[in-house]
Amino acid sequence: MLLAGDATRWKKRVHALAHKNEVSLPVLNNIKETSLSGKQLQERVVAAETRRWADRAVAKPSLRLYASHKHAISQEHFCDNLPGSAMLFKVRAGVLRTRMWRRKWDDAEEVMCAVCGEEEEMAENIVLRCEQLNPHHPSDTTMAEALGFIAHPPPGGALGTDDTTGASGAPPGG
């Protein structure tokens, strides 16, 4: 055959995928003659993808909390398009811009919670202890439970503001 020794795009792609997914080329080239089934090959590829995903998540400081509790690539059902869902997402991703976070760059920044004014504004206060935000969590609730990493969803749905007023105290829609 004329192209047998040439590195075609297909051949380069197969080599790249074999290396990326930690699967030997003989397995990919002739799966019927190997001891691996298609399902086993798929499991190997998924395991390699999960390892790469976990390594990248652990390497990012903003994903430290997220990576410590999520161990598989899977869909999460914690957002319901309420204003609090966006806040929960930011807390889970480690990028919620609290007053304590802003204090790193601006010493004049007030650090007390803008909603309740009782504690320093940190993710833990906003999610677990702020009495002005709903839902209210029992005192023994962990951050992992409140954020949905552990299979105990927050009571009453996603974290949001009081039903009658927004975070600013203004009535909804106004």
Secondary structure, 3 states (H helix, E strand, C coil): CCCCCCCCHHHHHHHHHHHHCCCCHHHHHCHHHCCCCHHHHHHHHHHHHHHHHHHHHHHCHHHHHHHHHCCCCCCCCCCCCCHHHHHHHHHHHCCCCCHHHHCCCCCCCCCECCCCCCCECCHHHHHHHCCCEECCCCCCCCHHHHCCCCCCCCCCCCCEECCCCCCCCCCCCC
